[in-house]
């Protein structure tokens, strides 16, 4: 069973840069540690952030949530948000995919 996690929230206008910087630290650590069989992406439009995480091997999010940088990011995330955090976690079986692989935008 694979794990798919979708998280969406809006941050306070004065917290956009801080939230993005904390999120980027997670990606930096992931690139350095190269966890296997996972995909993780962050999308943003203005103050709206969407995180998408897929673990292709297990119904588990430890590959991301266990990282020290993620613990720093998540510690005060609710205080940076302008409203509730929508989080959906699903244990699913991947049937097929296209383009869902380790290619990420580099900025």
GROMACS elastic network, one bead per residue, 0.5 to 0.9 nm:
[ bonds ]
;  ai    aj funct       b0    kb
    1    56     6  0.79601   500
    1    57     6  0.70526   500
    1    58     6  0.56700   500
    1    59     6  0.55990   500
    1    91     6  0.59309   500
    1    92     6  0.54627   500
    1    93     6  0.51669   500
    1    94     6  0.79630   500
    2    54     6  0.72785   500
    2    55     6  0.56091   500
    2    56     6  0.50808   500
    2    57     6  0.56830   500
    2    60     6  0.76455   500
    2    90     6  0.81334   500
    2    91     6  0.55236   500
    2    92     6  0.51639   500
    2    93     6  0.56619   500
    2    94     6  0.68640   500
    3    53     6  0.78253   500
    3    54     6  0.56321   500
    3    55     6  0.50328   500
    3    56     6  0.69012   500
    3    57     6  0.79835   500
    3    58     6  0.61177   500
    3    60     6  0.58042   500
    3    61     6  0.70058   500
    3    89     6  0.70829   500
    3    90     6  0.57837   500
    3    92     6  0.62023   500
    3    93     6  0.84116   500
    4    52     6  0.74628   500
    4    53     6  0.57520   500
    4    55     6  0.65726   500
    4    56     6  0.86135   500
    4    59     6  0.78821   500
    4    60     6  0.87723   500
    4    61     6  0.85023   500
    4    88     6  0.80651   500
    4    89     6  0.58256   500
    4    90     6  0.52424   500
    4    91     6  0.64683   500
    4    92     6  0.71373   500
    5    51     6  0.78454   500
    5    52     6  0.58325   500
    5    53     6  0.50592   500
    5    54     6  0.64701   500
    5    55     6  0.87658   500
    5    61     6  0.79826   500
    5    87     6  0.72408   500
    5    88     6  0.56510   500
    5    90     6  0.64000   500
    5    91     6  0.88559   500
    6    50     6  0.71834   500
    6    51     6  0.58012   500
    6    53     6  0.65860   500
    6    54     6  0.89176   500
    6    86     6  0.80264   500
    6    87     6  0.57912   500
    6    88     6  0.51503   500
    6    89     6  0.65513   500
    6    90     6  0.87544   500
    7    49     6  0.80758   500
    7    50     6  0.55921   500
    7    51     6  0.50698   500
    7    52     6  0.66228   500
    7    53     6  0.87027   500
    7    85     6  0.70572   500
    7    86     6  0.56050   500
    7    88     6  0.63872   500
    7    89     6  0.85951   500
    8    48     6  0.73071   500
    8    49     6  0.57214   500
    8    51     6  0.64894   500
    8    52     6  0.89077   500
    8    84     6  0.89165   500
    8    85     6  0.60658   500
    8    86     6  0.51508   500
    8    87     6  0.65486   500
    8    88     6  0.89259   500
    9    47     6  0.83437   500
    9    48     6  0.58128   500
    9    49     6  0.55363   500
    9    50     6  0.67183   500
    9    81     6  0.68609   500
    9    82     6  0.80027   500
    9    83     6  0.71213   500
    9    84     6  0.66646   500
    9    86     6  0.62479   500
    9    87     6  0.87346   500
   10    13     6  0.88332   500
   10    16     6  0.89260   500
   10    46     6  0.87702   500
   10    47     6  0.53431   500
   10    49     6  0.61173   500
   10    50     6  0.88798   500
   10    80     6  0.85908   500
   10    81     6  0.56384   500
   10    82     6  0.56682   500
   10    83     6  0.64351   500
   10    84     6  0.79863   500
   10    85     6  0.77681   500
   11    14     6  0.81441   500
   11    15     6  0.61400   500
   11    16     6  0.61178   500
   11    19     6  0.76710   500
   11    47     6  0.53982   500
   11    48     6  0.65613   500
   11    49     6  0.76614   500
   11    77     6  0.86297   500
   11    78     6  0.86809   500
   11    79     6  0.86785   500
   11    80     6  0.54807   500
   11    82     6  0.50038   500
   11    83     6  0.75370   500
   12    15     6  0.52209   500
   12    16     6  0.66394   500
   12    47     6  0.69886   500
   12    79     6  0.87419   500
   12    80     6  0.58998   500
   12    81     6  0.54383   500
   12    83     6  0.85433   500
   13    16     6  0.56701   500
   13    17     6  0.86713   500
   13    46     6  0.86815   500
   13    47     6  0.63978   500
   13    80     6  0.89834   500
   13    82     6  0.83325   500
   14    17     6  0.74734   500
   14    18     6  0.82368   500
   14    80     6  0.85299   500
   15    18     6  0.52641   500
   15    19     6  0.59689   500
   15    20     6  0.85043   500
   15    47     6  0.85605   500
   15    80     6  0.57548   500
   15    81     6  0.79240   500
   16    19     6  0.52659   500
   16    20     6  0.61526   500
   16    21     6  0.86125   500
   16    46     6  0.81370   500
   16    47     6  0.60656   500
   16    48     6  0.88300   500
   16    80     6  0.82115   500
   17    20     6  0.51562   500
   17    21     6  0.60916   500
   17    22     6  0.86311   500
   18    21     6  0.51037   500
   18    22     6  0.61591   500
   18    23     6  0.85244   500
   18    80     6  0.85547   500
   19    22     6  0.52159   500
   19    23     6  0.61135   500
   19    24     6  0.85849   500
   19    73     6  0.75795   500
   19    77     6  0.77647   500
   19    80     6  0.73036   500
   20    23     6  0.50201   500
   20    24     6  0.60605   500
   20    25     6  0.86609   500
   20    44     6  0.88720   500
   20    49     6  0.88175   500
   21    24     6  0.50787   500
   21    25     6  0.63564   500
   21    73     6  0.89505   500
   22    25     6  0.52072   500
   22    26     6  0.68793   500
   22    69     6  0.75589   500
   22    70     6  0.80239   500
   22    72     6  0.74957   500
   22    73     6  0.51997   500
   22    74     6  0.87762   500
   23    26     6  0.53159   500
   23    27     6  0.68248   500
   23    28     6  0.89225   500
   23    42     6  0.79601   500
   23    69     6  0.82778   500
   23    70     6  0.76398   500
   23    73     6  0.64036   500
   24    27     6  0.50791   500
   24    28     6  0.61797   500
   24    29     6  0.86629   500
   24    42     6  0.88367   500
   25    29     6  0.62195   500
   25    30     6  0.85634   500
   25    69     6  0.60489   500
   25    70     6  0.79272   500
   25    73     6  0.82302   500
   26    29     6  0.51952   500
   26    30     6  0.61528   500
   26    31     6  0.86712   500
   26    64     6  0.78599   500
   26    67     6  0.74864   500
   26    68     6  0.82876   500
   26    69     6  0.51474   500
   26    70     6  0.55716   500
   26    73     6  0.77383   500
   27    31     6  0.61122   500
   27    32     6  0.85507   500
   27    40     6  0.82761   500
   27    41     6  0.86535   500
   27    69     6  0.87586   500
   28    31     6  0.52042   500
   28    32     6  0.62993   500
   28    33     6  0.87433   500
   28    69     6  0.88443   500
   29    33     6  0.60606   500
   29    34     6  0.81161   500
   29    67     6  0.76479   500
   29    68     6  0.85396   500
   29    69     6  0.69388   500
   29    70     6  0.89863   500
   30    33     6  0.51505   500
   30    34     6  0.53659   500
   30    35     6  0.65088   500
   30    63     6  0.86841   500
   30    64     6  0.78200   500
   30    67     6  0.81685   500
   31    34     6  0.51281   500
   31    35     6  0.80697   500
   32    35     6  0.88360   500
   35    38     6  0.66998   500
   35    63     6  0.64493   500
   35    64     6  0.85744   500
   36    39     6  0.87685   500
   36    55     6  0.87602   500
   36    56     6  0.88261   500
   36    57     6  0.87871   500
   36    63     6  0.84555   500
   37    54     6  0.83578   500
   37    55     6  0.60733   500
   37    56     6  0.52440   500
   37    57     6  0.61590   500
   37    58     6  0.89951   500
   37   102     6  0.89800   500
   38    53     6  0.73129   500
   38    54     6  0.55106   500
   38    56     6  0.58145   500
   38    57     6  0.78374   500
   38    63     6  0.75621   500
   38    64     6  0.88769   500
   38   101     6  0.84960   500
   38   102     6  0.81577   500
   39    52     6  0.79233   500
   39    53     6  0.56871   500
   39    54     6  0.50613   500
   39    55     6  0.65797   500
   39    56     6  0.80235   500
   39   100     6  0.75496   500
   39   101     6  0.66971   500
   39   102     6  0.64768   500
   40    51     6  0.73015   500
   40    52     6  0.56069   500
   40    54     6  0.63675   500
   40    55     6  0.86609   500
   40    64     6  0.83873   500
   40   102     6  0.87728   500
   40   104     6  0.89284   500
   41    50     6  0.81954   500
   41    51     6  0.57662   500
   41    52     6  0.52245   500
   41    53     6  0.65503   500
   41   104     6  0.77890   500
   42    49     6  0.70995   500
   42    50     6  0.57695   500
   42    52     6  0.65056   500
   42    53     6  0.88884   500
   43    48     6  0.82689   500
   43    49     6  0.57447   500
   43    50     6  0.50371   500
   43    51     6  0.63838   500
   43    52     6  0.83082   500
   44    47     6  0.70477   500
   44    48     6  0.55868   500
   44    50     6  0.63078   500
   44    51     6  0.88526   500
   45    48     6  0.52036   500
   45    49     6  0.66620   500
   45    50     6  0.87876   500
   46    49     6  0.80981   500
   53    61     6  0.79258   500
   53    64     6  0.83477   500
   54    61     6  0.81680   500
   55    58     6  0.58947   500
   55    59     6  0.69021   500
   55    60     6  0.68510   500
   55    61     6  0.68966   500
   55    63     6  0.79918   500
   56    59     6  0.82655   500
   56    93     6  0.88406   500
   56    94     6  0.77998   500
   57    60     6  0.84478   500
   58    61     6  0.82225   500
   58    91     6  0.84199   500
   59    90     6  0.79708   500
   59    91     6  0.54476   500
   59    92     6  0.78118   500
   60    63     6  0.76941   500
   60    91     6  0.84365   500
   61    64     6  0.58644   500
   61    65     6  0.59818   500
   61    66     6  0.79664   500
   62    67     6  0.78176   500
   63    66     6  0.59515   500
   63    67     6  0.70387   500
   64    67     6  0.55972   500
   64    69     6  0.89489   500
   64    70     6  0.66378   500
   65    68     6  0.81430   500
   65    69     6  0.87650   500
   65    70     6  0.57257   500
   65    71     6  0.67100   500
   65    74     6  0.86693   500
   66    69     6  0.86173   500
   66    70     6  0.70306   500
   66    71     6  0.71634   500
   67    70     6  0.52095   500
   67    71     6  0.64323   500
   67    72     6  0.88667   500
   68    71     6  0.51023   500
   68    72     6  0.64194   500
   68    73     6  0.87228   500
   69    72     6  0.51192   500
   69    73     6  0.61807   500
   69    74     6  0.86497   500
   70    74     6  0.59355   500
   70    75     6  0.83145   500
   71    74     6  0.52218   500
   71    75     6  0.58879   500
   72    75     6  0.53376   500
   72    76     6  0.77904   500
   73    76     6  0.69352   500
   73    77     6  0.65609   500
   74    77     6  0.50286   500
   74    78     6  0.80242   500
   75    78     6  0.81429   500
   76    79     6  0.54585   500
   76    80     6  0.67457   500
   77    80     6  0.51876   500
   77    81     6  0.64648   500
   78    81     6  0.51608   500
   78    82     6  0.82268   500
   78    83     6  0.81765   500
   78    84     6  0.77843   500
   78    85     6  0.75485   500
   79    82     6  0.79629   500
   81    84     6  0.71818   500
   81    85     6  0.76716   500
   94    97     6  0.77251   500
   97   100     6  0.61384   500
   97   101     6  0.88498   500
   98   101     6  0.80981   500
   99   102     6  0.87952   500
   99   103     6  0.81523   500
  100   103     6  0.78881   500
  101   104     6  0.84066   500
